[in-house]
């Protein structure tokens, strides 16, 4: 055993002393070249974004274009495909409400050649099973030294939920390109920033105002708090015939929403929404008489109506499933409602507001379970609201997806109070108008009614 070990060791020493010239020069050179080629092939190229982090509005603005250039290593041939990967998984059941399957819609062009729609995949991490984060499939194109990509991104409002909460909607997405063998030939990151965009027309609030000649005017929401309304459009004349006009479902910029109006004889009329903002209301339909027994009428924010009689008792008229101003028989809510000199509702299903004689504003939420009372017990919003002579709850006038409130002061200035969601009873969020306000403009005292 000892002798054999010495022989092996000696052979090893001899091997270390053999000159390199004993090896075939062409064999050595071929091995070195092969190793170098393998090293080169293993080094992927780069992906570089143009223009810095791209801002993507999540709304109705339309598509923006993401541009990046991929530089491939020498020797890459054939077709090159790839994908753009967002950084975070989506949690929840597939098809869940958090992120729409159409949260992002894209088209792709490479080197100026349009390849049409590029599919997005939004797999969900459901019940602990591993799924990839959302990704976009890039088109398969012929390899070239450089490839210039132009990817359009059209985002809806649910795209704001992409990414981790701590990213503040800034995402660094990974781009990888592969050759026909599946080898990565280029990689890099592109930077995206998702911001709230213009909500769809059916989510944008609308205000109606009646002038002293009886003409009703329409102000559609823009979603820009610095300029909340478009220029007014004329709905029609003859509205001075009514002593009360109130929405059942809040009007929106798409022509949705309906209202009821009470004439001087106490007859209540129903105006259904058309879905056409140019002609927002259908011809009126008579509901019935006897409504002049009430000192106040307002919607319940879900299609029904609440009415206060002269003794301060509030009555609820629940809407039938068919809608159309068709109500079930009235149900007594309770007394004491003559404490309020102004009442309005917020957009469905965010309840009602009442202002008392001291200027304190109170909030009534809609209960989560129906049928039942129209409102939960009141919550105090704040004081100082007696500086206004008109309070009107509207749909969304900004971009935070919360219904808002407009208020007119004695000088005719109209102010915007954006809705804020606060913790309510049982940890349920309640929506209230915020204390901060933004001036919309003056001259609104030309109107004797805001709805």
C-alpha positions in Angstrom: 0.0 0.0 0.0 2.8 2.4 0.9 4.7 1.7 -2.3 1.6 2.2 -4.5 0.9 5.6 -2.8 4.5 6.8 -3.5 4.1 5.8 -7.2 0.9 7.8 -7.5 2.3 10.9 -5.8 5.4 10.7 -8.0 3.3 10.5 -11.1 1.4 13.6 -10.0 4.7 15.5 -9.5 5.9 14.5 -13.0 2.6 15.7 -14.5 3.1 19.1 -12.9 6.5 19.4 -14.5 5.5 18.5 -18.0 6.0 21.6 -20.2 2.8 23.1 -21.8 4.4 22.7 -25.2 3.6 19.0 -24.9 -0.1 19.8 -25.5 -1.3 20.2 -29.0 -1.3 24.0 -29.8 -4.5 23.8 -31.9 -6.3 21.7 -29.2 -5.4 24.2 -26.5 -6.4 27.2 -28.6 -9.7 25.5 -29.5 -10.5 24.9 -25.9 -9.7 28.5 -24.9 -11.8 29.9 -27.8 -14.7 27.6 -26.8 -14.5 28.8 -23.2 -14.4 32.4 -24.3 -17.4 31.9 -26.6 -19.4 30.2 -23.7 -18.5 33.2 -21.4 -19.7 35.7 -24.1 -22.9 33.8 -24.7 -23.6 33.7 -21.0 -23.5 37.5 -20.6 -26.9 38.9 -21.6 -27.3 42.3 -23.1 -29.0 45.3 -21.6 -32.5 46.9 -21.6 -32.5 50.7 -21.2 -35.6 52.8 -20.8 -36.0 56.1 -22.6 -37.3 59.2 -20.8 -37.1 58.1 -17.2 -39.9 56.8 -15.0 -43.1 56.8 -17.0 -46.3 58.2 -15.4 -49.3 56.1 -16.2 -52.7 57.7 -15.4 -55.2 55.1 -14.2 -58.4 56.4 -15.7 -60.0 57.6 -19.0 -57.1 59.6 -20.3 -56.1 56.8 -22.8 -52.7 55.1 -23.4 -49.2 56.4 -22.8 -46.2 54.8 -24.4 -43.3 53.1 -22.7 -40.1 53.1 -24.8 -37.0 51.0 -24.1 -34.1 49.7 -26.2 -32.6 46.2 -25.9 -29.0 45.6 -26.9 -28.2 41.9 -27.7 -24.8 40.1 -27.5 -23.1 39.4 -30.8 -24.0 36.1 -32.4 -27.7 36.0 -31.3 -29.8 34.8 -34.3 -33.3 33.6 -34.9 -36.4 34.9 -33.1 -36.3 36.8 -29.8 -39.3 36.8 -27.5 -39.7 38.2 -24.0 -41.9 39.5 -21.2 -42.3 42.5 -18.9 -42.8 41.3 -15.3 -44.3 43.5 -12.6 -42.7 43.0 -9.2 -45.5 41.8 -6.9 -48.0 39.0 -6.8 -51.7 39.6 -6.7 -53.4 38.1 -3.6 -57.0 36.8 -3.8 -59.1 34.6 -5.9 -58.7 34.7 -9.6 -61.1 37.2 -11.2 -61.4 39.0 -7.8 -62.4 42.6 -7.6 -59.1 44.1 -6.5 -57.5 44.3 -10.0 -59.5 44.0 -13.1 -58.5 41.6 -15.9 -58.4 44.7 -18.0 -56.4 46.8 -15.6 -53.8 47.2 -18.3 -54.3 47.0 -22.1 -51.2 47.2 -24.3 -50.1 47.2 -27.9 -46.5 46.6 -29.0 -44.2 47.9 -31.7 -40.6 46.9 -32.3 -38.3 49.0 -34.5 -41.3 50.8 -35.9 -43.2 47.6 -36.8 -46.6 47.3 -35.1 -47.5 43.9 -33.7 -50.9 44.8 -32.4 -52.2 43.9 -28.9 -49.9 42.4 -26.4 -51.6 40.2 -23.8 -51.4 40.9 -20.1 -51.7 38.1 -17.6 -52.9 38.7 -14.0 -52.5 35.5 -12.1 -53.6 35.5 -8.5 -51.9 33.9 -5.5 -54.9 31.9 -4.2 -54.8 29.7 -1.1 -51.0 29.7 -0.9 -50.4 28.3 -4.4 -47.4 30.0 -6.1 -48.3 32.1 -9.1 -46.1 34.5 -11.1 -46.6 38.3 -10.7 -48.5 40.0 -13.5 -46.7 40.1 -16.8 -46.9 41.3 -20.4 -45.9 39.0 -23.2 -43.7 40.8 -25.8 -43.9 39.8 -29.4 -41.5 37.4 -31.0 -39.2 39.3 -33.4 -36.1 38.7 -35.5 -32.9 39.2 -33.5 -30.8 42.3 -34.2 -28.0 44.2 -32.5 -30.5 46.6 -31.0 -34.3 46.4 -30.7 -36.4 49.5 -30.0 -39.7 48.7 -28.2 -42.7 50.9 -27.9 -45.4 49.5 -25.6 -48.6 51.4 -24.9 -50.2 51.2 -21.5 -53.9 52.0 -21.1 -54.8 51.7 -17.4 -58.1 51.6 -15.6 -58.6 52.7 -12.0 -57.9 49.2 -10.6 -54.3 49.5 -11.8 -53.7 51.7 -8.8 -53.7 48.5 -6.7 -50.7 47.0 -8.5 -47.5 46.8 -6.5 -46.9 46.7 -2.8 -48.5 49.4 -0.6 -45.1 50.9 0.3 -44.2 51.5 -3.3 -46.7 54.4 -3.5 -47.6 53.1 -7.0 -43.9 53.4 -8.2 -43.0 50.0 -9.8 -39.7 48.8 -11.2 -40.7 46.2 -13.8 -38.3 43.5 -15.1 -37.8 43.0 -18.8 -36.3 39.8 -20.1 -35.6 38.7 -23.7 -34.9 35.1 -24.7 -33.7 33.4 -27.8 -35.2 30.3 -29.4 -33.4 28.0 -26.9 -34.8 29.9 -23.9 -31.5 31.6 -23.1 -31.8 35.1 -21.7 -30.1 37.4 -24.2 -31.1 40.8 -22.6 -32.4 42.0 -19.3 -33.1 45.2 -17.5 -35.7 47.2 -15.6 -38.2 49.9 -16.6 -39.8 52.3 -14.2 -43.5 53.0 -14.0 -45.6 55.3 -11.8 -49.4 54.8 -11.6 -51.4 57.9 -10.7 -55.1 58.5 -10.3 -56.6 59.4 -13.6 -60.0 60.7 -14.8 -62.8 58.4 -13.5 -65.2 57.0 -16.1 -68.2 59.4 -16.9 -70.6 57.2 -14.8 -68.4 57.8 -11.8 -68.0 61.6 -12.2 -70.5 63.7 -10.3 -72.8 66.3 -11.8 -74.6 69.3 -10.4 -77.9 70.9 -11.6 -78.9 74.5 -10.9 -82.1 76.3 -11.5 -82.0 80.0 -12.3 -84.7 82.5 -11.4 -86.3 82.2 -14.8 -86.9 78.5 -14.2 -84.2 77.2 -16.5 -82.4 74.1 -15.3 -78.6 74.0 -16.1 -76.3 71.1 -15.9 -72.6 71.1 -14.7 -70.7 67.9 -15.4 -67.7 67.0 -13.3 -64.2 67.1 -14.8 -62.4 65.2 -12.0 -60.1 68.2 -11.6 -60.5 69.8 -8.2 -59.0 73.1 -9.5 -61.8 73.2 -12.1 -64.5 70.7 -10.9 -67.1 71.5 -13.6 -67.3 71.8 -17.3 -69.1 74.7 -18.8 -72.8 74.6 -18.1 -75.3 73.2 -20.6 -79.0 73.9 -20.7 -81.4 71.2 -19.7 -84.7 73.1 -20.2 -87.1 75.6 -18.9 -90.3 75.5 -16.9 -88.7 74.2 -13.7 -90.0 77.1 -11.7 -93.2 75.1 -11.4 -91.7 73.0 -8.7 -91.2 73.8 -5.0 -88.9 70.9 -4.4 -86.5 69.0 -6.8 -84.3 66.2 -5.4 -82.3 63.4 -6.9 -83.2 59.8 -6.0 -79.9 58.5 -7.5 -77.2 61.1 -7.9 -76.7 62.4 -11.5 -73.5 61.6 -13.2 -71.6 62.8 -16.3 -72.8 59.8 -18.3 -76.4 60.9 -18.1 -77.3 58.5 -15.3 -79.3 59.4 -12.2 -83.0 60.3 -11.7 -85.0 62.8 -9.6 -88.4 63.7 -8.3 -90.1 67.1 -8.3 -93.1 68.4 -6.4 -95.3 71.1 -8.0 -97.2 73.8 -6.2 -100.3 71.6 -6.0 -98.4 68.9 -4.1 -98.2 66.5 -7.1 -94.9 64.5 -7.2 -93.4 63.9 -10.6 -90.6 61.4 -11.6 -87.8 62.2 -14.1 -85.9 59.1 -15.1 -82.3 59.2 -16.3 -81.7 58.6 -20.0 -78.0 57.7 -20.0 -77.5 60.5 -22.5 -75.8 63.6 -21.0 -77.2 65.8 -23.8 -80.8 64.9 -22.9 -80.3 63.6 -19.3 -84.0 63.2 -18.3 -86.9 61.3 -19.8 -90.4 63.0 -19.9 -91.9 63.3 -16.5 -94.2 60.6 -15.0 -96.9 61.4 -12.4 -96.3 59.6 -9.1 -99.3 61.1 -7.2 -100.7 64.0 -5.1 -100.7 64.9 -1.4 -96.9 65.5 -1.1 -97.3 69.1 0.1 -97.9 67.7 3.6 -94.1 67.5 3.8 -91.7 70.3 4.6 -88.6 68.5 3.2 -88.0 65.8 0.6 -84.7 64.1 -0.2 -83.4 60.9 -1.6 -82.2 58.1 0.7 -79.1 57.7 -1.5 -80.2 54.2 -2.8 -83.2 55.1 -4.9 -85.8 55.7 -2.2 -87.2 58.8 -0.7 -87.4 60.3 2.8 -89.9 63.0 3.7 -90.3 65.2 6.8 -93.7 66.3 7.9 -94.6 69.5 9.7 -94.3 67.9 13.1 -90.7 66.8 12.4 -91.4 63.1 11.8 -89.4 61.5 9.0 -91.0 59.0 6.7 -89.3 56.5 4.4 -90.5 55.5 1.0 -88.4 52.5 -0.1 -88.0 52.1 -3.8 -89.4 49.0 -5.5 -86.9 46.8 -7.4 -88.3 48.2 -10.7 -87.3 51.8 -9.7 -88.9 54.4 -11.8 -90.2 56.5 -8.8 -92.3 53.5 -7.7 -92.3 53.3 -3.9 -93.7 51.0 -1.3 -95.9 52.5 1.4 -94.3 54.9 3.8 -92.6 53.7 7.0 -92.1 55.9 10.0 -88.4 56.6 10.8 -88.7 58.8 13.9 -89.3 62.3 15.2 -87.1 65.2 15.8 -86.0 65.9 12.3 -87.2 69.5 12.3 -84.0 70.2 14.1 -82.4 70.4 10.7 -82.7 73.4 8.4 -80.7 71.7 5.6 -80.6 68.1 4.5 -78.9 66.4 1.6 -77.7 62.9 0.6 -74.3 61.8 -0.6 -73.8 59.5 -3.5 -75.1 56.0 -3.1 -74.7 54.3 -0.7 -73.0 56.9 1.5 -76.0 58.2 3.5 -77.4 61.6 4.4 -76.3 64.8 6.1 -78.3 67.2 8.3 -77.3 70.6 9.5 -78.9 71.9 12.7 -79.7 75.5 13.8 -76.3 75.8 15.5 -74.5 75.0 12.3 -73.4 71.6 13.3 -73.4 69.0 10.5 -74.5 65.4 11.3 -74.0 62.2 9.3 -76.4 59.3 8.9 -75.1 56.2 7.2 -77.1 53.6 5.2 -77.2 50.3 7.1 -75.4 47.4 5.6 -78.5 45.1 5.9 -81.8 45.9 4.1 -84.7 46.1 4.4 -84.8 48.2 7.6 -84.4 51.8 8.7 -82.9 54.0 6.0 -80.2 55.3 8.3 -78.0 54.4 11.2 -77.7 56.6 14.3 -76.2 60.0 13.6 -72.5 60.9 13.9 -71.2 64.4 14.4 -69.2 65.8 11.5 -68.3 69.3 12.7 -69.4 72.9 13.4 -69.4 76.1 11.4 -71.6 74.9 8.5 -74.1 77.7 9.0 -71.9 79.9 6.8 -73.6 78.2 3.9 -77.1 78.8 2.5 -77.0 75.6 0.3 -75.4 72.2 0.8 -75.5 69.6 -2.0 -74.0 66.1 -1.9 -72.6 65.1 -5.3 -70.8 62.2 -6.9 -67.1 62.2 -7.3 -65.6 65.6 -8.3 -62.0 64.7 -7.8 -59.9 61.6 -8.3 -60.0 59.9 -4.9 -63.1 57.8 -5.6 -65.0 59.4 -2.8 -68.3 61.3 -3.3 -68.1 65.0 -2.5 -70.1 68.0 -1.3 -70.5 71.5 -2.7 -71.7 74.4 -0.5 -72.7 78.0 -1.4 -72.0 80.9 1.0 -74.0 84.1 1.3 -71.8 86.0 -1.2 -72.6 83.5 -3.9 -69.3 81.6 -3.8 -69.4 77.9 -4.3 -67.0 75.7 -2.4 -65.9 72.1 -2.8 -65.5 69.9 0.3 -64.0 66.6 -0.8 -65.3 63.4 0.8 -63.1 61.6 3.4 -63.5 58.1 4.7 -63.2 57.8 8.5 -63.5 54.9 10.9 -67.2 54.5 11.9 -69.1 52.4 14.4 -67.8 48.8 14.4 -64.8 49.9 12.4 -66.8 50.5 9.3 -65.6 53.4 7.3 -68.0 56.4 7.1 -67.8 59.1 4.4 -68.0 62.7 5.5 -67.2 66.0 3.8 -63.7 67.2 4.8 -63.2 70.4 6.6 -60.7 71.7 4.0 -62.4 73.5 1.1 -61.5 74.7 -2.4 -63.2 77.7 -4.1 -65.0 76.7 -7.3 -66.1 80.2 -8.2 -68.4 83.1 -7.6 -71.8 84.2 -9.0 -73.7 81.1 -7.9 -76.4 83.3 -6.2 -78.0 83.6 -9.7 -79.5 80.3 -8.9 -82.4 79.7 -6.5 -81.9 75.9 -6.4 -78.9 73.7 -6.4 -79.4 69.9 -6.7 
